[in-house]
Amino acid sequence: MSTGWRPELHVTAESGILDAAAGMLRYVVGEPDALEIDHWHMFYQYEPTPGAPTRWAHQVSENTPYDFYECNDVIAPVGGETNVYAGSVVASDNHVDLYFTSETAAGYSIQVARVEDIDELCDEIDDELQIDEGVNRLGAVVEDRGPLTRFRSPCVVPDWEENDNREQGQTGWLMLASSGPDESPTPVVLSSSDDSSWSVVGPLTFNGETGMPDDVIMVAPRLIRLRDEVNGEIRDVLFITQERDHSDLSGYLVGTLNGATYDVITPFQRIDYGHDFTRPRSTNVVPGVFSQDRRLRKAFIFGLLAPTGRGGDPTTQPTWEAEGWANALSLPRVLTLADGRLYQTPSTGLPNAVSESERASMWTGLCEIPVGSAITAEILDGNGNPAATIIHSGDGITLDRHDDEAVYATLTEDDEDNITIVVDGSTIEVFAGGGAVTMSSRFWPEGGTSGIRVTAEGDAVINNEWRRGVR
């Protein structure tokens, strides 16, 4: 009997434990506003069974990033490898490279596998754990370099023709990676002119106030580029996950990367204020269709939704005992940058995807909420009882799962009084304040969900509202 907990629009492992997102590639063919092909390729690291060697899985969704189906796995341990971990997916003019972390008894190295024609990867799907024949390993590209050892978790992005004049375009490649012991990693910057021979630029350093503790443990560094809508400058947005005693804290800084020095403009800000969003990953697009100016207007990211945190035990999640799977990825989010601040909104097509689903639901409200008043949204379980509550109080938002501590995010006077709530199986995602605040959490409603009940309190007014999905 189904619990109603498996999401329809979010990516999950069919079975096993989804450990980490690896990367997403948008494969497009045609004119920018009349695409002939628009395929979203999602790659993630997972364990088929608890403690089994980790592998890379591959799923694809056509035209929208909400209807993924499974393809063959693309990377698995070979020879003396004990695990292969997440990394980065990069498209060149005529191929796609999968950068991944290889673990052996001797340590870590960064390796690459190449796909000559990614659109053929899902032509023949095998239910057994076979690796797709269209994926060819090329070997290690980054190994121990003197005092820098144990390279892992690579993020690869195009480099600039001239860093001081980014309007000249891009050439070559940059890599951000972690190095050193697991308990005290060091982010490192590397560069390459041909995506195969890599040179160390240096350990990542910061110029300016970072907003992070001096002894912070920084993992999963990721870099995207966006043009600030206010001043027109092209900025480097640096995603960092802070590993803490009991949970991860993921966020971003805004600035400019010069060599191995990051000049900070906006110090560390949380990327999501829910219970469970961690380790954001970016989406790359095959070159040649969208102009650089268009690519710099917005970016797509997604993250891991893991209730126990990266260091917890996923087999304690109710979905593991009931259905044999654990963890999920968030919905893809559209990112824009304005005045040094990120704004996140759902990707195009979400309302229609919710309408076409069997169990997902969505509510959007354009409101006026004076401080002291509130809009309250109750997520109802299969029996019609509240399983989670979201309260917009004008100057902040609270998300309460009714089973542990509620989480809270502050809104400013400039943030709009609007809110979108998406409920899909055991996931809740909230977008508020015109994208200024997001909150993502997992929960376990009895019998699934049956709807979203919304009420206004005090002087709060709902000017317009839209509902999709479960009635």
Secondary structure, DSSP 8 states (H G I E B T S, - for coil): ---S-S-SSS---SSEEEEEEEEEEEEEEEETTEEEEEEEEEEEEEESSTTS--EEEEEEEESSTT--EE--B-B---TT--EEEEEEEEE-SS-EEEEEEEEETTEEEEEEEEES-GGGTTSS--SSS-B-TTEEEEEEEE--BTTB---EEEEEEEEES-TT-GGG-EEEEEEEEEES-TTS-EEEEEEESSSSS-EEEEE-EEES--SS-TT--EEEEEEEEEEBTTT--EEEEEEEEEE-SS-EEEEEEEEEEETTEEEEEEEEEES--SSSEEEEEEEEE-TTSS-HHHHHH-EEEEEEE-TT-TTS-GGGSHHHHHHSEE-EE---EEEEEETTEEEEEE-TTHHHHHHHSSS-EEEEEEEE--TT-EEEEEEEETTS-EEEEEEE-SSEEEEE-SSS--EEEE--TTS-SEEEEEEETTEEEEEEGGGTEEEEEE---TTSEEEEEEEEETT-EEEEEEEEE--
